[in-house]
Structures are given as structure tokens and as C-alpha cells.
């Protein structure tokens, strides 16, 4: 177990942790204020690679949070770090939204190279059959294949829409291959990348979220975890799961009280 009272960086999930739909959750803004007042760092961490940082900043500021783009860390950010660390070619086939394409282009990548040297799959809400064919052809040809995160579904108002994990399954059915690397939660790389970005050791990081299988499962890499029960997970879910958080709280207000 990790002592989260000693954490220097809190990675915050958003929907179900900081807000729920269009409702700010109890203690959310106060938690940010506490971090600032006590010299702790916070950042909002999301697997969703379909949107840019500006979109998340606008959403959070709409709830009254005083945040900037440096306070947002996405699976796309971590994927770019992974590509750089592993010296990938700049010539890619990127399957993603215009926002994700723009982020990669601004980082110096050719996102639709004539002769791509690797494939990067993001959560693409603009996906077409043509894109699926190009993706499968590149994967079948043996190119290195990276996915930004593993989520099967993305929660939206009224239910869910298929996320990147559903596309990964489609590609596997067609090609027999799964990604060579999957970057986002619950895979430890995204925690290590965040720790490096914000300059803290991994064991001084705490992931705060409402999902056992992504947010809390991230603790397997050695970081702390705090489960909040104001989103997806219930106490019954927790009792029936083998994934154990370091701390369980009703919401960010209760977590702040522990700190």
C-alpha cells in the first residue's frame, strides 16, 4: 500500500471524479485549492485522445477551475513521449480525429506519410471504412503498431459509444495482430510519463478516479491510488473486485479531508 498523504502529484480523472456530466462534484474546486495551498501538484489525466488540451481546459474552466493546458495530460501526450523515447520514425499512419492529427503534426510528425514506418491508432470519432482498410493493411504489413489507450467504450450522455478498444478488436479479427504497445491507463507507461513530465518520483504520484479497471488498476505500476465513489464504481463493485485502491473516499471533499 502507498501512503497517499505523502503524494506530491495527484492525477485526476475528470468525468465521475471532478464532475459528473454537467454537474461539478463535491469538493472538486476545493481539492485544487488545497493542492496549491499545500505545495502539491495536480494534473487532469484522460485516456481520451479524440480531443485536444484546449477542449479540456474550456470544459474545466466552465466549472470554475483555474487551469491551463499544462494541467492536462492525455494518452496522446504520453504516446508522443513514447514515440520520442523509442526513436520512432516521423513518418506515420495516424488514425485519429483532426485534433489528434494537429497535435502530432505540431510535434513534427507526418501523419499520412506515403511510406509510413509505424501506425498509431487513437480514438477516432471520424472513423471511416477507408481508414479501417488503411489501418488493417498497415498492421498486416507488419509495421510497428501503437494504440493510445485500451478503452472499449466511451461514456456519453445517455449511454456509451465504441472507443478505441472496439477498433483494436476489429483490427485483430482482420489481421491477427494486437498493438505492440498500448499507452493509456491502466498501463504503467502513462503514469511513468506523467511522473517524468511533472518532475516527481513514481511513488510520489497518486491516481484519483472512479473506475477500478483503468484508474485504480494503474496502481500496479507502483503509484498510489484513490478511488472515489461518486462516479462509476459502487461499494458492491469494489467488494467483488480483486483490484484494491490505497484509499476509498466518497468524493474529492473526503479525500481533501484525509490530506
Helices and strands as residue ranges (DSSP letters): G 4-6, E 9-12, E 19-20, E 23-24, H 28-37, E 41-46, H 53-62, G 69-71, E 72-74, H 75-85, E 92-95, H 98-106, E 118-121, H 129-140, E 144-147, E 153-156, E 159-162, H 164-175, E 181-182, H 188-198, G 202-204, E 205-209, I 212-216, G 217-221, E 224-228, H 235-239, E 247-249, H 252-258
